[in-house]
Amino acid sequence: MTEPHLAAPLAAALAAKGYDSLTPVQEAVLTPATAGRDMLVSARTGSGKTVAFGLAIAPEVLGGAEKLLPAEAPLALAIAPTRELALQVARELSWLYGEAEARIATCVGGMDYRSERRALQRGAHVVVGTPGRLRDHIERGSLVLSDLRACVLDEADEMLDLGFREDLEFILAAAPGDRRTLMFSATVPRGIADLAATFQKDSLRIETAGEARQHADIAYHALGVAAGDRDGAIFNLLRFHDAPAAIVFCKTRANVNHLLARMSNRGFQVVGLSGELSQAERTHALQALRDGRARVCVATDVAARGIDLPGLDLVVHADLPTNPETLLHRSGRTGRAGAKGISALIVAPADVRKARRLLAGAKVVAEWGAAPSAEAVQARDDARVLDHPALAEAPEDEAELAATLLGRFGPERVAAAFIRLWRGQRSAPEEIAAPAEAEAPAPRRPRGDFGESVWFSLPIGRSGGAEPRWLLPRICEAGGITREAIGAIRIGEDESFVQIATARASGLPDGLELDRGLILRRLDGEPAPERFRTPARRAERRPKFDPAREPEAAESPRPAKPRGKPGAKAAAPGPAGKARKAPAKPRGGKPERPAGKKGKPRPPRGS
């Protein structure tokens, strides 16, 4: 490395790592105009931004020295949205500053708090952590920011999406006012611009060429599928591309578990990531992906935030993302560092308009077409046989057996047996229907003219706040059916009943889970009227139960315990002299944390 603005220890570390040149974002943060200034940098994932901010803060960390002396307090702080990303950043900074003998400490949720405190007490030059855990250490006095010279916010847009704004404001307010503040973000929405205006001074806006040509190394495909063929289209897509590593995004845990089970049954090497996994299970799943024991990951957006999967070739959107930013975040996990990648959206006829809006909002162009058919998958498999490396190698110790097989069975039968063995290692491709063109809504069906149908029950009614308007889309999504296949929805006091056309009901398993605890059960006939008739007088309604008012709500981090001294008295009475209710306990028994700004739940301290 001959970069003139590089400190000698960092140049040696880059050379040892095999760097011949810097990426555009790394060069951009080292220009003379950036010296000592705050920066707001937009660079997509995989552009080398972790090394970029490691190089950018070198003047503050090294201070011109080639070897660092023990530090009483951290000189630099890096904040990341998830534990996986924080640990990844710490690993990168460890080798980058290894020649300078810098100590890197981590403070992330899910790890042992006492070990982190001891590492801070021994002295760390750079601390990397997640917002909640860093705030914990600051409040308890184990992390002192009095000597801090630089603070980096990595994936700042994701931190705001996860609700960490209040924690970020607390951490930045606790740091010295003369520090440098660097913000790195894949996108720069208004929230990031507001945060930069508050906590940065005379900041330099840097937009790398890689971001200007948004995701140029990613080929976008929008694949139209019939309403009931989503799963089959996903299986065929994975088989067709045969990617060494792929990730499939779903909106809910229930969808993750559904696809995970079906893929496992078909022989895919697959793992799942959702909020219900323990940290040990999550780590095991990620390790299986990295060492090749698994080739497909099915995940929710929140559970997949911050994970790094090298060599990821294919991103599949089984459920369309909620906004263009999420589409870019999902897709940005492939096509990294100059490698090519594919981002495929699975689009049912009812979702065509939404898909077009997402692509337009993300400013990317997709190639529209159909999902691979069974014939296309089989043809691609057969073509791979001809390129199999075993056929290019000369016979060695197996030559005698090969001659015996050819002599006894002949070349045609031996070749046919080889093909059968090859095909037998893979599940048969899925037969899927050609997608129908997006049509205008069907005319309203005359009342009472629904035809043959099957009735199903759900264990939630008026007392739980059940309403047809949120039951209907969940039934369609979980069952892979359209609204036209659903007749009456009758809401009882403690249960609800759904009428589904017989032709579509035959494909629905009994006990289909729409969401956690929301199970669809088949009935033998039409429910009796008294089961759903409104009582003359009804007790006061209990609070509504909505298992998934927002798709990702089930995946949000578990709220942490409210702060307060042990043995403190109960909360003071609220308005009108009424005592405040204690926070409700979520699963796991921990009380919820008070809401943050604008009434949004605050994330846990340990995330």
Secondary structure, 3 states (H helix, E strand, C coil): CCCCCCCHHHHHHHHHCCCCCCCHHHHHCCCHHHCCCCEEEECCCCCCHHHHHHHHCHHHHHCCCCCCCCCCCCCEEEECCCHHHHHHHHHHHHHHCCCCCCCEEEECCCCCHHHHHHHHHHCCCEEEECHHHHHHHHHHCCCCCCCCCEEEECCHHHHHHCCCHHHHHHHHHHCCCCCEEEEEECCCCHHHHHHHHHHCCCCEEEECHHHHCCCCCEEEEEEECCCCCHHHHHHHHHHHHCCCCEEEEECCHHHHHHHHHHHHHCCCCEEEECCCCCHHHHHHHHHHHHCCCCCEEEEEHHHHCCCCCCCCCEEEECCCCCCHHHHHHHHCCCCCCCCCEEEEEEECHHHHHHHHHHHHHHCCCEEEEECCCHHHHHHHHHHHHHCCHHHHCCCCCCHHHHHHHHHHHHHHHHHHHHHHHHHHCCCCCCCCCCCCCCCCCCCCCCCCCCCCEEEEEECCCHHHCCCHHHHHHHHHHHHCCCHHHEEEEEECCCCEEEEEEHHHHCCCCCCEEEECCEEEEECCCCCCHHHCCCCCCCCCCCCCCCCCCCCCHHHCCCCCCCCCCCCCCCCCECHHHCECCCCCCCCCCCCCCCECHHHCECCCCCC
